[in-house]
Amino acid sequence: MFFEDLLKEYSKIKFPEQYADVSKVDKSISWYLADTANQFVTVSRNQNINIIELDIKQAFTTICRCLFEPENEFIIQMNQIEDKKSRNIFIATSLVNTEYLRLLNIISKVIVIGSLFEIGDITLLELKKDGATVSCDDITLSKLININEISDDNNEFNSFLHKNNFIFHVTEHERYIRSNRTSYFWDGKELIIKGIYKHIPPRLITLQKQLMQDESYDQNEILKIYSRSYFEICKLNHLNEILNDYYLCENKRYLAADGKYVVRLIDNIDPRNYLKTFLYPIILSSKL
């Protein structure tokens, strides 16, 4: 009953033509503008340009409470688990091999994209399982910040969600970058990286933050360290302190020339690939 009512409200939303496909209920549980267009995408907060990340608080828990009756044994056991991670594991294992597990993802996607596009004019940057990242103007920003208070006839979809106890968490960012299937979120102080290349050498993590803050750095030194000759000297002389700082990533692996993480310092490691993968997206973003 809940799912049918949700789809009824969802069908009333008019999606922009460019999002016609991603808005389909049975398509694109996850979607990235940069990956779809096969290009580098960056957005910086500016006058009337904002970057918002929106996600559903306790998404699967709230959806399950809408799908099942309160006296259902599954719901009773779920409600007894306080830890969010443990509760989500319980939901996944309990509903495995049932239609409900896929339904949870579909409903989550419908809720996120429906709530956003009903509110206003947005540019969808990312759509994930229980959230999305968008760019919007100041008017839409104000509406999104107050999304949990919406309950009126002009916003039927969000009002429906409000009545069913859905709550959103909204985060503002100063800059967003998507490159090489990796997303960078900068809030002015902290840099959050999600995606394939989220594992980075310690020294480059510091340098990434410096670049985000437009701080100066010794470019010649970095180019020297990530040269073939310097890398070979470090490797042959077992200069592990330098190798660990500049080459060994957080996942205890190295970045190979083909873009894959590898366990050993094998011959196909290209030092320049570290710059291309971890630094160039941020450098390019700061110049656009």
N, C-alpha and C positions, 0 to 999 in steps of 0.2 A: 504493500500500500504506500509506504513512504517513497519508494523508488518511483512508482508511477506518478505520485504527486510532484516529486522533484522534477521529473521529465516534463510534466505539464507546464510547470513554471518556467523551466529552461527553454521550452519551445517558443516562448513569448519574446525572448531576447533577439534583437537584430544584430547579428555579427557583421563587421566589415568584411568585404569580399575577400581580402587577403588572408583572412582567418577562417574562411568557410570550411576548409578541410580539417584544420586542427580542432575546430569547434564540434566536429561530429563526435557523437557519443562513443562510437566504437573505434575511433582513430586516435593516435598520438597521445599515449599516456604521458610520455615525456617528449619535449620539443624544444629546439634551440634555434633562434633566428640565425646565428652565425653558421651553425652546422648545415642548416637547410639551404642557406644562400652560398655556402662554401666560401666564406669571406671573413675577414677580421672585423669584429664589431666592438666599439667602445663608446661609452656615454659618460660624460662628466656632468656633475650637478652645476647648473648655471641659472641665469635669470629665466624663470618660468620653465625650467627643465629639471625634473626630479627623477630620482631612481628609488623605486620602492620594491622591497621583497615582502611578499605576503604569504603566510602559511596558516593552515588550520591547526589550532591547538587541540592536541589529543584527537587527531583526525579519525583513526580507526576505532578508537574507543567510542567516540560520539556517534559514528555511523552505525556501529553494532547495536548501540542502545536504541537507535531508530528502527533497525531491521528486526530485532528480536524483542519479545515481551519481557518485562522486568522479572517475571517469575521463571524464565527459561534458565535451566541449570548452567548453561554456558555463560550467560550474563551474570548470574550469581557468583560464579567462580572468577570471572573477569573483574568484577567490582571489588573482589577481595585482594587483588594484587595492586599494591600502591606504586611500585616502581614502574615508570613508563616503559623502559626497555623490556623488562620482564613481561609486562602486560602485552606488548606488541608481539613478543615471541609466543606467548600463550595463544593469542588470536591467530597468528600464522599457522602454528602447529595444530590447533584445534580445527581450523577451517581448511586445512590442506586437502586437496583432492575433492573439494566441493566447489559449487558455482559461486559461493559467497566470497572466496578469496579474490577472484577476478572482479567481482561486483564491487568490492571495497575500493579497488583502484579506479574503476569507472566512475563511481559516485564521487570519489575524492576529486578527480579531474573535473567533473561536471560542476561541482561546488565552487572550485577555485576559479575556473575560467568564466563561469556564469556570473559570479559575484563581481568580478572585475569589469567585464564588458557591459553589465547593466549600469554600473556607476558612471562611466564616462569614457572619454577618448583616451586610449592608451596605446602604447607600442609594446607589444609582447616580446620580451627578450628571452625568457626561459619559462618553460612549463615543466614542473616536476610532479612527483607522485602526490604530494599534499601541499604544494605551493607554487608560486610563480614570481618572476622578477619582471617588472615593467618600468617603462619611462612614461612620464605624464606631466601635464602642466600644473600650475598652482591650484587651480580650482578642483581638479581631480584629486590632487594630493590631499587637500582638505577633506574631501569626501572619504578617501581611503583611510586616513588617520582616524576618522570617526565611524568606520564601517560597522563596528559592533553596536552602534547606537541607531542604525538605520531601521526604521519600522514604519513605513508609510505606503500609501497606494501607488506612489510613483516608482517605488522600488520593490515590486512584489516578490521577486526572487530572493533578495536579501532579507526581506521581512519574513519570508518563509523559513529561511535558514535561522534567523534570530528566534523564531518561535520553537524551532527544534534544537535549540541550545548550542548552535555552532558559534564558536568564538575564533576570531582571527588574530594572529600576531603580525604586527606591521613593523618593518625595519627600514630606515632610510640609509642610503649609501651616498658617498661623495663621488665615487667612480666605479664603473663596471667595465670589465674587459672579458671578451670571449675569444680565445685563440687556441688552435690545436686541441680542440675538444676539452679545454680547461677554462674555468671561470674564475675571475678575480673580483673580489668585493672589498672595496676600501671605504672605511667609515671616517677617515681622517686620522685615526690612531692605529687601528688594527687592520691587518690584511688577511682575509679568509680566502683560501684557494680550494676549489672543488673540481674534480675531474681527473683525467689521465695523469697529468703532470703536477699533482699536488705534493709529491714528495721531492724535496729540494735540498741541496747541500746547505749547511748552516750559514756559511758566509754569504751565499746568494739570497738567503731569506732576509738577512740584514740589509743587503744591497737593494732588494726589491722595495723594502719599506722606505729607504732613502730616496729612491726614484719616485715613489708615490708622493713623498713630501717635497719633491723638487730640490732635494739637498744635493750638493756637489759631491763628486767622488773622483778618484784617480782613474780615469779611463785607460791611460797607458798601462797602469799596473794590472788592471783587469785583462786587457788584451795580451799582456805578457804572460800572465798566469794561465790563460786559456789558449796558449799557443802550443803547437805540436812539440817543439823543442823543449819547452819548459815542462810539459807533461811527461815527456820521456825521461828527463833528468830526475824528476821526482819519483817516477816509477822505478828506474834502475837503481837509484840510491835509497830506496825505501823511505822516502820522506813522508811518513805516514801522517804526521800532523797537518801538513799542507794538503795532502790527498784527502784526508777526512774532512777538512774544513771546506774545500773547494770542489771536491769530486764525489765524495760519498754522500748519497742522499739519505733522507730520514728513514727510508725503508731498508737501509743497509744494503743498497744496491747502487750501481753506477749507470749512467745514461749512455747507451751505445749510439753509434752513428745512425742506425736505422730507427732510432726513437724508442727502442725498448729498454726496459730496466734489466740489467744483468748483474749476476752475483760477483763476478771476478773482473779484474782489470785486464780484459782481453784486448787484442790488437785492434779491433774495429771500433774503439772508442775515439770519437772525434771531439777534441776539446772545444772547438768552435760551436758544436751543437748545443753545448751548455748555454752559451750566450744567445743563440737563436731561439732556444726553447724557453728559457727562464727569464731572460732580461729584455730581449727585443720587443715582445708584446707591450711591456710597460713603457719602454722608451718611446715606441711608436705612439702609444696612447697619450703620452704627455705632450707630444708635438701636434696632435690633431685638435 
